């Protein structure tokens, strides 16, 4: 399995590089990724695969120097002061690149299920599940007609906003390893509810990932849940005053 993971990361690095070459010249990529243009050209042309170590360095550089900017440029602030990342989650090509970076980050842990919340978490969860060859489990605000039995969890978004999440019991089995994925971490309420659902299923949460998070939300979430697994987001956004809490 370790060998397969290594090969996937090496191939992912080349796929990312090929995608970037459509926008950037070899000289631009050379400066950003700190690799010579001839070497980058050999990778893009398929003449050779980069080593696993070099692939990981390349993906890390891509994440820090290019991907964060690509995401941030698409984030908008709504009139009430909240963040809108719909332009990110509707960009399939960008989601595919994000999924490859996530696979590189979590490749050392087995992921059997990717757990998310309807609706905005589904696109990125599907792409990430594809990288891990895992299934997607989706929590919803209403019970599905096709399912007979559910795990139920209350989510308190504010004193006046309480919702219930329902997860079909057939979607996660006892002992399965779960990566929780969402588009954005704001208060952390949704992630906490998904974590509790995984616990009710007696599954093991091996990581939490979101495309973006509001400043300090991840640290507060980690303290609240007591999780020791990685909790990560690609972009951290400033905390803004808002009229409403979602």
C-alpha positions as CSV (number, residue, x, y, z in Angstrom):
1,X,0.0,0.0,0.0
2,X,2.9,2.4,0.8
3,X,4.3,1.7,-2.6
4,X,1.0,2.5,-4.3
5,X,0.7,5.7,-2.3
6,X,4.2,6.8,-3.4
7,X,3.4,6.2,-7.1
8,X,0.1,8.1,-6.8
9,X,1.9,11.1,-5.3
10,X,4.5,11.0,-8.1
11,X,1.9,10.8,-10.8
12,X,-0.2,13.6,-9.0
13,X,2.8,15.9,-9.0
14,X,3.2,15.5,-12.8
15,X,-0.6,16.0,-13.4
16,X,-0.5,19.2,-11.3
17,X,2.6,20.4,-13.2
18,X,0.9,19.7,-16.6
19,X,-2.1,21.7,-15.5
20,X,0.0,24.6,-14.3
21,X,1.9,24.6,-17.6
22,X,-1.3,25.7,-19.4
23,X,-1.1,29.0,-17.4
24,X,2.6,29.5,-16.6
25,X,5.7,29.3,-18.6
26,X,8.6,27.0,-17.7
27,X,10.6,29.9,-16.5
28,X,7.8,31.1,-14.2
29,X,7.3,27.6,-12.8
30,X,11.1,27.2,-12.4
31,X,11.2,30.4,-10.2
32,X,8.2,29.4,-8.1
33,X,8.9,25.7,-7.7
34,X,12.7,26.0,-7.5
35,X,13.4,23.4,-10.2
36,X,15.1,24.1,-13.5
37,X,13.1,24.5,-16.6
38,X,14.7,21.5,-18.4
39,X,13.8,19.2,-15.5
40,X,10.2,20.5,-15.4
41,X,9.9,20.0,-19.2
42,X,11.0,16.3,-18.8
43,X,8.3,15.7,-16.2
44,X,5.5,17.4,-18.3
45,X,6.5,15.5,-21.4
46,X,6.3,12.2,-19.5
47,X,10.0,11.3,-20.0
48,X,10.5,10.6,-16.3
49,X,8.6,10.7,-13.0
50,X,9.9,12.8,-10.2
51,X,11.1,11.0,-7.1
52,X,8.6,10.7,-4.2
53,X,10.6,13.2,-2.1
54,X,10.8,15.7,-5.0
55,X,7.1,15.2,-5.7
56,X,6.2,16.0,-2.1
57,X,8.3,19.1,-2.2
58,X,6.7,20.1,-5.4
59,X,3.1,19.6,-4.1
60,X,4.0,21.5,-0.9
61,X,5.4,24.4,-2.9
62,X,2.3,24.3,-5.2
63,X,0.0,24.5,-2.1
64,X,1.9,27.3,-0.4
65,X,2.8,29.5,-3.4
66,X,0.1,29.0,-6.0
67,X,-2.9,27.1,-4.7
68,X,-3.6,29.4,-1.8
69,X,-3.6,32.4,-4.1
70,X,-5.8,30.7,-6.6
71,X,-8.4,30.0,-3.9
72,X,-8.1,33.4,-2.2
73,X,-8.7,35.2,-5.4
74,X,-12.0,33.4,-5.8
75,X,-13.3,34.1,-2.3
76,X,-15.8,36.9,-2.0
77,X,-17.2,38.8,1.0
78,X,-21.0,39.2,1.1
79,X,-22.8,42.4,2.3
80,X,-23.4,40.9,5.7
81,X,-19.7,40.2,6.2
82,X,-19.6,36.5,5.6
83,X,-17.4,34.6,3.1
84,X,-18.7,33.2,-0.1
85,X,-16.5,30.4,-1.6
86,X,-19.0,29.2,-4.2
87,X,-16.7,30.1,-7.0
88,X,-14.2,27.6,-5.6
89,X,-16.5,24.7,-5.0
90,X,-18.0,25.1,-8.5
91,X,-14.6,25.0,-10.2
92,X,-14.1,21.3,-11.0
93,X,-10.6,21.7,-12.3
94,X,-9.5,23.5,-9.1
95,X,-11.2,20.9,-6.9
96,X,-9.3,18.2,-8.6
97,X,-6.0,19.9,-7.8
98,X,-7.1,20.5,-4.2
99,X,-7.9,16.8,-3.9
100,X,-4.4,15.8,-5.1
101,X,-2.9,18.0,-2.4
102,X,-5.1,16.5,0.2
103,X,-4.2,13.0,-0.8
104,X,-0.5,14.0,-0.4
105,X,-1.2,15.3,3.1
106,X,-3.2,12.4,4.4
107,X,-1.7,9.5,2.3
108,X,0.0,8.0,5.4
109,X,-3.3,7.2,7.0
110,X,-5.8,4.8,5.6
111,X,-9.1,6.5,4.5
112,X,-12.0,4.2,3.9
113,X,-14.8,6.8,4.1
114,X,-15.0,10.5,3.4
115,X,-17.7,12.1,5.5
116,X,-19.3,15.4,4.6
117,X,-22.4,17.6,5.0
118,X,-24.8,18.5,2.2
119,X,-24.7,20.5,0.0
120,X,-21.5,22.5,-0.4
121,X,-19.2,19.9,1.0
122,X,-20.2,17.3,-1.5
123,X,-18.1,18.4,-4.6
124,X,-14.8,18.5,-2.8
125,X,-15.6,15.3,-0.8
126,X,-16.3,13.4,-4.0
127,X,-13.0,14.5,-5.6
128,X,-11.0,13.6,-2.4
129,X,-12.8,10.2,-2.1
130,X,-11.7,9.5,-5.7
131,X,-8.1,10.0,-4.8
132,X,-8.3,7.6,-1.9
133,X,-10.6,5.2,-3.8
134,X,-12.9,5.6,-0.8
135,X,-16.7,5.9,-0.5
136,X,-18.5,9.1,0.4
137,X,-20.9,9.3,3.4
138,X,-23.2,12.3,3.4
139,X,-25.1,13.8,6.4
140,X,-28.3,15.6,5.6
141,X,-30.8,17.9,7.3
142,X,-33.6,15.6,6.4
143,X,-33.9,11.8,6.4
144,X,-33.6,10.1,3.1
145,X,-36.6,8.0,2.0
146,X,-34.4,5.2,0.7
147,X,-32.7,4.6,4.1
148,X,-34.4,2.9,7.0
149,X,-32.1,3.7,10.0
150,X,-30.1,6.8,10.9
151,X,-27.6,8.3,13.3
152,X,-29.0,11.6,14.5
153,X,-27.0,14.6,15.8
154,X,-28.1,18.0,17.0
155,X,-26.1,21.0,15.7
156,X,-26.4,24.3,17.6
157,X,-25.3,27.1,15.2
158,X,-26.6,29.9,17.5
159,X,-29.1,30.2,20.4
160,X,-31.9,30.6,17.9
161,X,-30.6,28.3,15.2
162,X,-30.6,24.5,15.9
163,X,-30.6,21.9,13.2
164,X,-30.5,18.1,13.2
165,X,-28.2,16.0,11.0
166,X,-29.0,12.6,9.8
167,X,-26.6,10.0,8.5
168,X,-27.8,6.6,7.2
169,X,-26.3,3.8,9.4
170,X,-25.4,1.9,6.2
171,X,-23.0,4.6,5.1
172,X,-20.4,4.0,7.8
173,X,-19.4,0.8,9.5
174,X,-17.9,0.2,12.9
175,X,-14.1,0.5,12.9
176,X,-13.9,2.2,9.5
177,X,-11.4,5.1,9.1
178,X,-13.0,8.4,8.3
179,X,-11.7,11.6,6.8
180,X,-14.2,14.5,7.5
181,X,-14.4,17.0,4.7
182,X,-16.2,20.3,4.3
183,X,-15.9,23.4,2.2
184,X,-15.3,25.8,5.1
185,X,-14.9,25.9,8.8
186,X,-16.6,28.9,10.4
187,X,-17.7,28.2,13.9
188,X,-16.8,24.5,13.7
189,X,-20.4,23.5,14.5
190,X,-20.8,21.4,11.4
191,X,-17.5,19.6,11.8
192,X,-18.2,18.9,15.5
193,X,-21.6,17.4,14.5
194,X,-20.0,15.2,11.8
195,X,-17.4,14.1,14.3
196,X,-20.2,13.1,16.8
197,X,-21.9,11.1,14.0
198,X,-18.7,9.2,13.3
199,X,-18.4,8.5,17.0
200,X,-21.9,7.2,17.1
201,X,-21.1,4.9,14.2
202,X,-18.0,3.8,16.2
203,X,-15.8,4.7,13.3
204,X,-12.3,6.3,13.7
205,X,-11.8,9.9,12.6
206,X,-8.3,10.1,11.0
207,X,-8.4,13.7,9.8
208,X,-10.4,16.8,9.1
209,X,-10.0,19.0,6.1
210,X,-11.7,22.1,4.8
211,X,-10.8,24.3,1.8
212,X,-11.0,27.4,3.9
213,X,-11.3,28.3,7.6
214,X,-12.0,31.4,9.5
215,X,-9.1,32.7,11.7
216,X,-8.6,30.7,14.9
217,X,-11.6,28.4,14.2
218,X,-9.4,25.3,13.7
219,X,-7.6,25.8,17.0
220,X,-10.9,26.3,18.9
221,X,-12.3,23.2,17.2
222,X,-9.3,21.1,18.1
223,X,-9.6,22.2,21.8
224,X,-13.4,21.6,21.8
225,X,-13.2,18.1,20.3
226,X,-10.0,16.9,21.8
227,X,-9.0,15.3,18.5
228,X,-5.4,14.3,18.0
229,X,-5.7,13.7,14.3
230,X,-4.7,16.4,11.7
231,X,-7.2,19.3,11.2
232,X,-6.3,21.4,8.2
233,X,-7.4,24.0,5.7
234,X,-5.7,25.4,2.7
235,X,-6.7,29.0,3.3
236,X,-7.2,30.9,6.6
237,X,-9.5,33.9,6.3
238,X,-9.7,36.8,8.7
239,X,-12.5,36.9,11.3
240,X,-15.0,39.5,10.2
241,X,-17.9,41.1,12.0
242,X,-21.2,39.7,10.7
243,X,-24.8,40.4,11.2
244,X,-25.9,36.8,11.1
245,X,-24.5,33.5,12.2
246,X,-24.9,30.4,10.0
